[in-house]
Amino acid sequence: MGQDREFTAEERRFTLRTIQTYIKIWEAEQRDNLTRDRDERLALQRGETIQQRDDDDEEEKVKPDVMAELEKAIEEKMAQMEEAEPTLDDETKDGRTK
């Protein structure tokens, strides 16, 4: 039983922005993982230990928690949307479910 309603333009924009943000985060994480894997393989071929390289890189890797920011934005938007929904009385709810 899904909702049979039109989405507002703002809801569509929010969904598209969320998807675009998720794509950017996903691609950045994948790029970082591939780079790290490549660097680890090269380090092993040169005889370095992974710990030595990680100690050098750790000072450079100070990045914000993007996922936490995204989740917070989603929760705020969902709360706004819930507040904006009209409250339905029992009679109206019964009519929609039948």
C-alpha positions as CSV (number, residue, x, y, z in Angstrom):
1,M,0.0,0.0,0.0
2,G,2.0,3.0,-1.3
3,Q,1.2,6.6,-1.3
4,D,-0.9,7.9,-4.2
5,R,0.2,11.5,-4.1
6,E,2.3,13.8,-6.2
7,F,5.6,14.8,-4.9
8,T,6.2,18.5,-4.6
9,A,9.0,20.2,-6.6
10,E,10.9,20.8,-3.4
11,E,10.7,17.1,-2.4
12,R,12.0,16.1,-5.9
13,R,14.9,18.6,-5.6
14,F,15.7,17.3,-2.2
15,T,15.7,13.7,-3.4
16,L,17.9,14.5,-6.4
17,R,20.4,16.6,-4.3
18,T,20.6,13.7,-1.8
19,I,21.3,11.2,-4.6
20,Q,23.9,13.5,-6.1
21,T,25.6,14.0,-2.7
22,Y,25.6,10.2,-2.1
23,I,27.1,9.6,-5.6
24,K,29.9,12.2,-4.9
25,I,30.6,10.6,-1.5
26,W,30.6,7.1,-2.9
27,E,32.9,8.0,-5.8
28,A,35.3,9.8,-3.5
29,E,35.4,6.8,-1.1
30,Q,36.0,4.4,-4.0
31,R,38.8,6.6,-5.4
32,D,40.4,6.8,-1.9
33,N,40.2,3.1,-1.5
34,L,41.7,2.4,-4.9
35,T,44.5,4.8,-4.2
36,R,45.2,3.3,-0.8
37,D,45.2,-0.2,-2.3
38,R,47.6,0.9,-5.1
39,D,49.9,2.6,-2.6
40,E,49.9,-0.4,-0.3
41,R,50.8,-2.7,-3.2
42,L,53.7,-0.4,-4.3
43,A,54.9,-0.1,-0.7
44,L,55.0,-3.9,-0.3
45,Q,56.9,-4.2,-3.6
46,R,59.5,-1.6,-2.3
47,G,59.7,-3.5,1.0
48,E,58.1,-0.8,3.2
49,T,55.7,-1.7,5.9
50,I,52.1,-0.4,5.7
51,Q,52.4,1.0,9.2
52,Q,55.3,3.3,8.2
53,R,53.3,4.7,5.3
54,D,50.1,5.1,7.4
55,D,52.0,7.0,10.1
56,D,53.2,9.5,7.4
57,D,49.8,9.9,5.8
58,E,47.8,10.1,9.0
59,E,48.7,13.8,9.5
60,E,47.3,14.6,6.1
61,K,44.0,12.7,6.5
62,V,41.8,15.1,8.4
63,K,38.5,15.1,6.6
64,P,35.1,15.9,8.0
65,D,32.5,13.2,8.5
66,V,30.5,13.9,5.4
67,M,28.0,11.0,6.0
68,A,27.1,12.4,9.5
69,E,26.4,15.8,7.9
70,L,24.2,14.1,5.2
71,E,22.3,12.1,7.7
72,K,21.6,15.2,9.8
73,A,20.4,17.1,6.7
74,I,18.1,14.2,5.8
75,E,16.7,13.9,9.3
76,E,16.0,17.7,9.4
77,K,14.2,17.6,6.1
78,M,12.2,14.5,7.1
79,A,11.1,16.3,10.3
80,Q,10.1,19.4,8.3
81,M,8.1,17.2,5.9
82,E,6.4,15.4,8.8
83,E,5.4,18.7,10.4
84,A,4.0,20.0,7.1
85,E,1.8,17.0,6.5
86,P,-1.8,17.6,7.5
87,T,-3.0,15.5,10.4
88,L,-5.8,13.2,9.4
89,D,-8.7,12.2,11.7
90,D,-9.6,8.5,12.0
91,E,-12.5,8.8,9.6
92,T,-10.2,10.2,6.8
93,K,-7.6,7.5,7.5
94,D,-10.2,4.8,7.2
95,G,-11.4,6.2,3.9
96,R,-7.9,6.2,2.5
97,T,-7.2,2.6,3.5
98,K,-10.3,1.1,1.9
